[in-house]
Amino acid sequence: MESHSYDVAMMDTDADADADAAANADRYVLRGVEDFDSFYRREFPRMVDLAYALSGSRIASEDLAQEAMMAAHADWDRVGRLDRPGGWLRRVLLNRAASYYQRRRAEVRALGRLALLRGAPPARLDAEAREFWQLVRKLPGRQAQAVALHYLDDLSVAEMAEAMGCAESTVKVHLHRGRKALATALRIEEEI
């Protein structure tokens, strides 16, 4: 059997990683198809360990391994016939790990820039309103959005519906329920 070296290129997208692995499939010799379930049981733990060694995150390693396995499964008729489907799988995993690192570095840089912009809350969200906005943040998501758009931006129901991507009647329901929950919460705290 011939020995191959596998170059790991920094890939911009996961689709590029899969396309790159498919383009290099001629490096592998085709053979009979192995059962995917057997392949999965054998290779998945190895892929998780490899991804963990690269990422240092158990969650990310499981996600990367699962994504690589899904790519193999999607093209199993071809990948399963390769002489070394595990090699193909590792290449996909390494390319996806490289993409993961690029995304993480970009996120860290962006969060660093955003941290510099943090400061005092906007004037309309001063200390007097802090309690109110803490209660708003506890509302279900759509109710909180409707309340914030209504009280901060003073939008019409039609404008709120456009911003939220739903019908005006839906906005009215969310705003009504949000206001009702806030009124109840504020009355309870006033009695204490």
N, C-alpha and C positions, 0 to 999 in steps of 0.2 A: 504494500500500500504506500502511496506517495505521501510525503510530508508536505504540509502547506503552512505558510505563515499568513496570519490574518491581520491586516492593517485596520486600526480603529480610527476612522475619520470623524471629526466633529461634524455632526449632522444638524441642520437647522430644524428639521421637523421629523416626527415619527414616521410620516409617510416616506420621507427621503430615506430613512433608515431601512424601511422594509423594501423600498425600490432598490437600494444599494445592495442589500442581501440577495434579492432576486436577480439582479444583474450579475452578481458574482457567483450565481448558482452553478455555472459551468465549471467552477473550481472543484465541485464535488461530483463524484461518480454516482449515476443513478442505479438503484437496485430495487428489490421488492419492497412494497409498502409495509411498514410496521404499524401495528395497532396504535392509534393515537393515545388511547387511555393508558396503555403500558408505558409509552414514551413520556406522557405527562407525569405519571407516578414516579418514574425514574428521574426525570430531569428537573421537575419543578423545585424540589428541595435544593438541588444544586444551583439552580438559577437564583433562588432567594438568597442563598449564601454568597454567591458571587455579587449580586446586587447590593447586599448588605456591606460586603467588604468595600465596595466602591462608594456607597452613599452614607453609610453610618447610621441609617434610619431603617428601622424594622418595617415601618409602614411603607416608606418609599420602596424598599427592596421587594416587598410583596407585590406592590403595584407594578413595578418594572418587570418583575418575573411574570406576572399575570398578563401584562400587555404583550410581552414577547411570546408567551404561549398562545395568546389569541391570534397573533400574526401567523404563527405556525399552523394553528388549527384552520385558519381561513384559507390557507394554501396547502393543506395537508396532502392532497393528491400528488403534488410535486415534491414538497419538502420531505414527505415520508419516504420517497424513493431515493433520496440522496444517500450516498455512502455514509455521510456523517451529518445527519439532521441536527445532532447536538451542537456541531460546529456552527451551522447556520443559525441556530437558536441563540448561541452565545454572541454571534456577531450582531444580531438584532438587539439583544439585551445591551451590549456594550454601546451601540449607537444610541439607543434610547437613554442609557445612563448619561452619555455625553450631552444629549439634549436636555436632560433633567438638570445637569450641572449648569448649563447655560441659562436656563430659566431661573434657577435658584440664585445665581449670581446677579442676574438682572433684577430679581425681586429684592435682594438685599440692598443693591444700589438704590433702587427706587424708594425702599423704606427708609434708608439713610437720608435721602433728599427730603422726604416727607417729614421726618423727625425734625429737621431744621425749620420747617414751616409751622410746627406746632407752637402754640403759645396760649394766650388767654382765649377763652371761648369768644365767639362773636358777641358783640354788644347785646344783641337780642337774646342771647342765651346766658345772661348774667346769673349771679348767685341766687337772686330771687326766684328765677325761673328754673333753677336746677332741679328742684323736687318734681315739678311738673314734667320736665323732659325725661327725668329718670323713670317716671311712671309711663310716659309715652313709649320709651324704649322697651318696656315690659309687655306692651300690647303685641298681639299677633302682627306680623310684618305688614300686611296690607292696611290694617287699621292704623298702625303707626305712620305709614306713608301718607295716608289720607289726612290725618291730623296735622302732620308736619307741613304738608303742602297748603292746608287750609290756614293754619295759624302763622306760619312763617312767611309764606309767599303770597297769601291772600288771593289764591287762584280761584277762578270760577269752577263750578262742577265740571263743565266741559273741558277746561284747561287741565284739571286734575285727571280726568278720564284719559286725555291724550297722553299726559306724562306717565300715567300708570299702565297704559295700554289695555284699558278695559272700558266697559259701557258706563255711561253716566249713572244708571241705576245701581250698578255695582259700587261705584264710588260713594253714592249716597248711603248705601248699606254699611260700607266699611267706616265711613265718617260717623254715622249714627251710633254704631256699636262701639267705636273707639271713644266717642264723647261720653256715652253711657258708662263704660268701664272706668273712665277717668273720674267722672262725677261720683261714682260709687267709691272708688279708691280715695278720693280727696275727702269725702264725708266721713269715711271710716277713720282716717288719720286725724281729722278735726275733733272727733269725739274722744280720742285717746289723750 
